[in-house]
Amino acid sequence: MMSQAAIPPDFPAPPLRAGNYSAEIVAGPRGPVAVYHFAFAGQAGRRLLVLKLDHYGDFLIGLPALKRLREAFPTDHITLVCGSWNAELARRLGVADELRAYDFFPENGALWSGQPFEDLQRFREVCSGGFDIAIDLRVDEDTRFLLEHVEAATRCGIGLRARYPFLDVVLPPQFERRESEGRWISLEPDRFESCMPKRTPFYHENDFSVTNTHLVFGPYILLPPGRFRAHFGLRLVTAFPRLSRTKIMIDATRNAGAEIVATGRVSWEHGGEPRGATLEFTNDDPSALYEFRIHARGRPLQSRLRFFGVRIELIGGSSARLKPSELHTGEQLSLLVDLIEQRTRTLYARDLFTRTPHRLEIAGENASAKQVVISPVSNSELRDWGMANYARLIALLLARTE
């Protein structure tokens, strides 16, 4: 029986409980010692929310992924949210424990206006309650933003983490590069001067509390001679289909803003990607410093503007930058389910620490050789550190022991 330390330790005290461990400070022969107790609770009884809001054909394509999800989480409660026209089929197939209907699209896809057919308040009501895992089981990204309106500990979907930083488990979109990266210059958001209230490494966001001014400007870069096309990474998150009495302008300038080489107005039919967010210009002065700016005028209600940076394209190369890979939609959905299962499954038996081996044996190794033993215990609910990173860590440790 260990006794609690009578004097404070001379090292930072660890949290009493975090992740898979609890900790306590006890009295040791040479002073206080931090003792960590690892234990793993069973994962049964988790609540999963699955969004499958496609039309009938896409719903059928996603059935193998839904069945795979049921196999991966056999003892957990799965709530499936689908279009009302798919609810009866889902109920007969038994792919979920609970069914809820929400129509993001109209049943006739030709009638879709680009906005949710049923409003977001209705979606929040349908998806009320807390969940351990929420999944958007759709390849196209038009429904991904809905996960932001779900109360869930872990959110999962297909896309880019830079565009959807709220996702915890992300399967990258299946595209292959078909153009030399030398023809593109990427300017990340943190290279710009920004007045937007929210700034992350992936994007800057303005709720239009800052307006009637330049929101973004910079970064004053040199460009080689030639003709260029600047792509502004912008995304509008709004509850309204149009921006009324709001004006978003973009421009490219040089000579500290004294000379505007290109300008344009950005517009949206609805939330999401804009129209007109590109500018073309010619650089005939290799010594000029170029600046790219975004100006906002007006204050729309319940709207947010996100800025993901600027990509500059040297015009004259291949027009096809990305090409879809050979993965079918259904295969991508199944891969997403497999990734979620790997990231969230329980890796350790409940009696892991009671089965102590009599001795540690490493086959084929010289007893006098240096050895690195890596504990298999993870202190994270999600496992997103690949084996290649562990191999690199071991290589660094071995190099330090030379």
VMD Tcl script that draws the C-alpha trace (Angstrom):
set ca {
  {0.00 0.00 0.00}
  {1.53 3.28 -1.11}
  {1.18 6.35 1.08}
  {0.42 9.81 -0.22}
  {3.38 12.18 -0.44}
  {3.57 14.50 2.56}
  {5.46 17.26 0.73}
  {4.65 18.80 -2.66}
  {6.68 17.39 -5.58}
  {9.34 19.47 -7.31}
  {7.85 18.62 -10.71}
  {4.56 19.67 -12.34}
  {1.78 17.51 -10.93}
  {-0.06 15.53 -13.64}
  {-3.85 15.74 -14.05}
  {-5.55 13.35 -11.63}
  {-7.42 11.78 -14.55}
  {-6.98 12.06 -18.32}
  {-7.56 9.75 -21.24}
  {-6.95 6.16 -20.17}
  {-5.15 6.80 -16.88}
  {-5.50 8.14 -13.38}
  {-2.53 9.53 -11.47}
  {-1.51 10.15 -7.86}
  {1.55 11.55 -6.09}
  {3.00 9.08 -3.57}
  {5.97 9.08 -1.19}
  {9.06 7.47 -2.72}
  {12.48 6.61 -1.23}
  {13.96 9.80 -2.72}
  {10.93 12.06 -2.64}
  {7.48 12.29 -4.22}
  {6.78 10.04 -7.21}
  {3.97 10.28 -9.77}
  {2.26 6.91 -10.22}
  {0.03 6.35 -13.24}
  {-2.73 3.72 -13.21}
  {-3.88 2.64 -16.67}
  {-7.28 1.06 -17.14}
  {-9.59 0.64 -20.10}
  {-13.34 0.67 -19.85}
  {-15.45 -1.32 -22.25}
  {-16.70 0.64 -25.28}
  {-20.12 -1.05 -25.49}
  {-23.14 1.18 -25.37}
  {-21.84 4.03 -27.51}
  {-24.34 6.12 -29.46}
  {-23.67 6.64 -33.18}
  {-25.45 9.14 -35.42}
  {-25.21 8.39 -39.16}
  {-26.33 10.92 -41.79}
  {-27.29 9.26 -45.10}
  {-29.29 11.98 -46.79}
  {-28.84 10.91 -50.43}
  {-31.45 10.13 -53.03}
  {-32.63 6.56 -53.55}
  {-29.86 5.43 -55.93}
  {-27.02 6.78 -53.79}
  {-28.66 5.28 -50.71}
  {-28.53 1.84 -52.38}
  {-24.86 2.37 -53.26}
  {-24.15 3.12 -49.60}
  {-25.84 -0.02 -48.23}
  {-22.61 -2.09 -48.06}
  {-21.03 0.68 -45.96}
  {-24.07 0.77 -43.66}
  {-23.93 -3.01 -43.21}
  {-20.19 -2.81 -42.57}
  {-20.86 -0.14 -39.93}
  {-23.36 -2.45 -38.20}
  {-20.71 -5.21 -38.15}
  {-18.03 -2.86 -36.82}
  {-20.23 -1.60 -33.95}
  {-22.40 -4.64 -33.11}
  {-23.20 -3.69 -29.50}
  {-23.60 0.05 -30.01}
  {-26.76 2.03 -30.72}
  {-26.89 3.37 -34.29}
  {-29.31 6.17 -35.17}
  {-29.71 6.60 -38.94}
  {-30.97 9.89 -40.36}
  {-32.09 9.57 -43.99}
  {-34.49 11.10 -46.48}
  {-38.12 10.30 -45.78}
  {-38.37 8.33 -49.06}
  {-35.60 5.95 -47.90}
  {-36.87 5.38 -44.35}
  {-39.04 2.33 -45.11}
  {-36.23 0.54 -46.99}
  {-33.76 1.24 -44.17}
  {-36.27 -0.07 -41.63}
  {-36.79 -3.33 -43.55}
  {-33.05 -3.90 -43.96}
  {-32.36 -3.41 -40.24}
  {-29.15 -1.42 -40.74}
  {-29.80 0.76 -37.66}
  {-31.39 0.58 -34.23}
  {-33.33 3.81 -34.70}
  {-34.50 5.71 -37.79}
  {-35.18 9.42 -38.11}
  {-36.24 11.24 -41.29}
  {-34.87 14.57 -42.50}
  {-35.07 15.86 -46.08}
  {-31.94 17.82 -46.92}
  {-32.78 17.35 -50.61}
  {-36.24 17.21 -52.18}
  {-37.23 13.73 -53.34}
  {-37.02 15.01 -56.92}
  {-33.43 16.20 -57.21}
  {-34.28 18.49 -60.12}
  {-36.19 20.73 -57.69}
  {-33.23 21.35 -55.37}
  {-32.35 25.04 -55.01}
  {-29.00 24.49 -53.32}
  {-30.43 25.14 -49.86}
  {-31.62 22.51 -47.35}
  {-35.16 21.47 -48.33}
  {-36.04 21.39 -44.62}
  {-34.44 24.12 -42.52}
  {-31.59 23.75 -40.05}
  {-33.88 24.12 -37.05}
  {-35.72 21.01 -38.20}
  {-32.35 19.23 -38.59}
  {-31.33 20.15 -35.04}
  {-34.63 18.79 -33.73}
  {-34.22 15.52 -35.65}
  {-30.62 15.09 -34.41}
  {-31.24 16.21 -30.83}
  {-29.42 14.42 -28.03}
  {-25.76 13.67 -27.40}
  {-23.77 11.16 -29.45}
  {-20.35 9.57 -29.11}
  {-19.74 9.40 -32.88}
  {-21.42 11.32 -35.72}
  {-20.78 10.32 -39.35}
  {-21.73 11.99 -42.62}
  {-21.85 8.95 -44.92}
  {-21.81 10.87 -48.19}
  {-18.94 11.43 -50.65}
  {-20.10 14.81 -51.96}
  {-19.33 17.53 -49.43}
  {-22.56 19.54 -49.58}
  {-23.91 18.00 -46.35}
  {-20.65 18.04 -44.38}
  {-21.43 21.32 -42.61}
  {-24.41 19.66 -40.88}
  {-22.02 17.87 -38.51}
  {-21.28 21.25 -36.93}
  {-24.90 21.30 -35.74}
  {-24.68 17.89 -34.02}
  {-23.67 17.38 -30.39}
  {-21.05 14.63 -30.75}
  {-17.69 13.80 -29.18}
  {-16.24 12.56 -32.49}
  {-17.25 13.75 -35.97}
  {-16.29 11.81 -39.11}
  {-16.50 12.39 -42.86}
  {-14.75 12.64 -46.22}
  {-12.93 15.86 -47.11}
  {-9.95 18.04 -46.33}
  {-9.10 18.84 -42.72}
  {-8.20 22.38 -43.77}
  {-11.75 22.89 -45.02}
  {-13.52 20.97 -42.24}
  {-11.43 21.45 -39.08}
  {-14.37 20.28 -36.94}
  {-13.89 16.70 -38.23}
  {-11.99 14.34 -35.92}
  {-11.72 11.39 -38.32}
  {-11.15 12.50 -41.92}
  {-10.82 10.36 -45.04}
  {-9.10 12.49 -47.72}
  {-11.10 12.93 -50.94}
  {-10.05 10.48 -53.64}
  {-8.31 12.65 -56.20}
  {-5.01 12.22 -58.00}
  {-2.77 15.12 -58.96}
  {-2.30 15.51 -62.71}
  {-0.25 18.68 -62.89}
  {3.18 19.80 -61.78}
  {3.11 21.58 -58.43}
  {5.67 24.01 -59.84}
  {2.85 25.79 -61.66}
  {1.06 26.64 -58.42}
  {1.97 28.90 -55.51}
  {0.01 28.29 -52.30}
  {-0.40 31.16 -49.85}
  {-1.75 29.84 -46.54}
  {-4.03 32.05 -44.39}
  {-1.37 32.70 -41.74}
  {0.81 34.49 -44.34}
  {-1.75 37.30 -44.61}
  {-2.51 40.26 -42.40}
  {-6.04 39.62 -41.16}
  {-8.74 41.55 -39.34}
  {-11.01 38.51 -39.09}
  {-11.90 37.77 -35.44}
  {-11.25 34.02 -35.63}
  {-7.87 32.84 -36.92}
  {-6.72 29.21 -37.06}
  {-3.81 27.59 -38.96}
  {-6.34 26.29 -41.51}
  {-8.69 29.23 -42.07}
  {-9.72 32.68 -40.87}
  {-13.38 33.44 -40.14}
  {-15.40 36.63 -39.92}
  {-18.94 36.78 -38.52}
  {-19.22 40.23 -40.13}
  {-18.68 41.93 -36.79}
  {-15.74 43.40 -38.73}
  {-16.98 45.03 -41.95}
  {-16.66 48.09 -44.18}
  {-12.91 47.51 -44.37}
  {-10.26 45.23 -45.82}
  {-10.55 41.91 -43.99}
  {-7.39 40.36 -45.44}
  {-4.32 41.81 -47.16}
  {-0.77 40.74 -47.98}
  {1.59 38.91 -48.18}
  {3.72 41.09 -50.55}
  {5.43 38.44 -52.67}
  {7.59 38.46 -55.79}
  {6.28 36.67 -58.87}
  {8.13 35.67 -62.04}
  {7.11 37.32 -65.31}
  {4.02 35.79 -66.86}
  {0.26 35.62 -66.73}
  {-1.39 34.42 -63.51}
  {-4.75 33.42 -62.12}
  {-5.33 33.94 -58.37}
  {-7.90 31.63 -56.74}
  {-9.30 33.02 -53.47}
  {-10.33 30.26 -51.04}
  {-13.62 31.57 -49.67}
  {-16.63 29.82 -48.17}
  {-19.85 31.36 -46.91}
  {-21.76 29.77 -44.03}
  {-25.20 31.36 -43.92}
  {-28.81 30.64 -43.05}
  {-30.02 32.78 -45.96}
  {-29.84 32.00 -49.68}
  {-28.52 35.40 -50.75}
  {-26.35 38.15 -49.32}
  {-28.58 41.21 -49.38}
  {-26.96 44.63 -49.15}
  {-23.57 42.98 -48.69}
  {-20.61 43.47 -51.00}
  {-17.45 41.31 -51.04}
  {-14.62 42.57 -53.28}
  {-11.27 40.93 -54.05}
  {-8.29 42.54 -55.72}
  {-4.63 42.04 -56.58}
  {-2.33 45.04 -56.17}
  {1.33 45.97 -56.27}
  {3.48 48.88 -55.11}
  {1.93 48.85 -51.61}
  {-1.60 48.99 -52.99}
  {-0.97 52.00 -55.20}
  {-1.56 50.01 -58.40}
  {-4.54 47.65 -58.69}
  {-3.83 45.05 -61.37}
  {-7.11 43.11 -61.06}
  {-10.34 43.43 -59.11}
  {-13.70 41.69 -58.94}
  {-16.86 41.16 -56.93}
  {-17.61 37.80 -55.32}
  {-21.20 36.53 -55.22}
  {-23.14 33.55 -53.91}
  {-26.42 31.98 -54.98}
  {-26.42 30.20 -51.61}
  {-23.90 29.24 -48.94}
  {-20.71 27.41 -49.82}
  {-18.34 28.11 -52.69}
  {-18.66 31.52 -54.40}
  {-18.78 32.67 -58.00}
  {-16.14 35.05 -59.29}
  {-13.46 34.28 -56.68}
  {-10.64 34.30 -59.27}
  {-8.59 37.13 -60.73}
  {-6.32 37.12 -63.79}
  {-3.40 39.49 -64.23}
  {-0.06 39.83 -65.99}
  {3.20 40.46 -64.17}
  {5.62 42.47 -66.31}
  {7.74 43.69 -63.40}
  {9.73 40.92 -61.61}
  {10.69 43.37 -58.84}
  {7.08 44.25 -57.88}
  {5.66 43.02 -54.58}
  {2.14 41.64 -54.97}
  {-0.66 41.88 -52.43}
  {-4.06 40.14 -52.41}
  {-6.97 41.71 -50.53}
  {-10.56 41.02 -49.50}
  {-12.91 43.90 -48.71}
  {-16.35 43.54 -47.09}
  {-19.18 46.05 -46.93}
  {-22.44 45.36 -45.11}
  {-23.45 43.15 -42.22}
  {-25.60 40.11 -43.16}
  {-27.46 38.28 -40.40}
  {-26.38 34.84 -39.17}
  {-23.55 34.58 -41.71}
  {-19.86 33.75 -41.51}
  {-17.15 34.16 -44.15}
  {-14.18 31.78 -44.12}
  {-10.86 32.44 -45.86}
  {-8.60 29.48 -46.70}
  {-5.79 31.34 -48.48}
  {-4.92 32.09 -52.10}
  {-3.57 29.74 -54.77}
  {-1.76 31.39 -57.68}
  {-1.75 29.54 -60.98}
  {0.72 30.20 -63.78}
  {-1.53 30.29 -66.85}
  {-0.41 28.28 -69.85}
  {0.00 24.84 -68.34}
  {-2.36 21.91 -68.16}
  {-5.93 22.90 -67.39}
  {-6.74 19.66 -65.53}
  {-5.18 19.98 -62.10}
  {-7.04 17.14 -60.37}
  {-8.58 13.96 -61.70}
  {-10.89 11.61 -59.81}
  {-9.22 8.34 -58.89}
  {-10.55 4.90 -59.70}
  {-12.41 4.43 -56.40}
  {-16.17 4.03 -56.68}
  {-18.48 6.02 -54.39}
  {-19.45 2.89 -52.47}
  {-15.79 1.93 -52.00}
  {-14.98 5.36 -50.55}
  {-17.83 5.06 -48.06}
  {-16.67 1.60 -46.99}
  {-13.12 2.93 -46.55}
  {-14.49 5.70 -44.31}
  {-16.28 3.13 -42.15}
  {-13.11 1.02 -41.90}
  {-11.09 4.08 -40.86}
  {-13.63 5.01 -38.18}
  {-13.61 1.46 -36.83}
  {-9.81 1.41 -36.64}
  {-9.62 4.82 -34.96}
  {-12.28 4.16 -32.33}
  {-12.10 0.46 -31.49}
  {-10.84 -0.82 -28.14}
  {-7.28 -2.05 -28.57}
  {-6.66 -3.43 -25.10}
  {-8.26 -6.29 -23.20}
  {-9.85 -5.44 -19.85}
  {-7.39 -7.73 -18.02}
  {-4.35 -6.42 -19.93}
  {-2.38 -5.44 -16.82}
  {-3.23 -8.55 -14.81}
  {-1.56 -10.85 -17.31}
  {2.07 -10.04 -16.55}
  {4.59 -12.12 -18.55}
  {7.27 -13.98 -16.57}
  {10.02 -12.35 -18.59}
  {10.54 -10.22 -21.67}
  {12.00 -12.13 -24.60}
  {13.00 -10.57 -27.90}
  {13.68 -13.31 -30.41}
  {16.79 -13.15 -32.53}
  {18.40 -10.28 -30.62}
  {21.75 -10.17 -28.90}
  {21.27 -9.66 -25.17}
  {24.02 -7.03 -25.17}
  {22.50 -5.07 -28.07}
  {20.65 -1.84 -27.49}
  {16.90 -2.30 -27.51}
  {13.94 0.06 -27.53}
  {10.68 -1.12 -25.95}
  {7.60 0.94 -26.88}
  {4.61 0.62 -24.57}
  {1.45 -0.35 -26.49}
  {-0.67 1.87 -24.26}
  {-2.36 4.83 -25.94}
  {-3.65 7.79 -23.95}
  {-5.92 9.01 -26.74}
  {-9.49 8.16 -27.62}
  {-8.53 8.38 -31.31}
  {-5.51 6.72 -32.90}
  {-4.30 9.00 -35.66}
  {-0.54 8.43 -35.40}
  {0.52 5.99 -38.11}
  {3.06 3.16 -37.75}
  {5.50 5.10 -39.93}
  {5.67 7.76 -37.22}
  {6.44 5.13 -34.57}
  {9.21 3.74 -36.79}
  {10.66 7.24 -37.14}
  {10.48 7.73 -33.35}
  {12.39 4.49 -32.75}
  {15.03 5.51 -35.29}
  {15.52 8.83 -33.47}
  {15.81 7.06 -30.10}
  {18.40 4.64 -31.46}
  {20.37 7.51 -32.96}
  {20.44 9.24 -29.56}
  {21.84 6.13 -27.86}
  {24.80 5.73 -30.21}
}
mol new
graphics top color blue
foreach p $ca { graphics top sphere $p radius 0.5 }
foreach p [lrange $ca 0 end-1] q [lrange $ca 1 end] { graphics top cylinder $p $q radius 0.2 }
display resetview
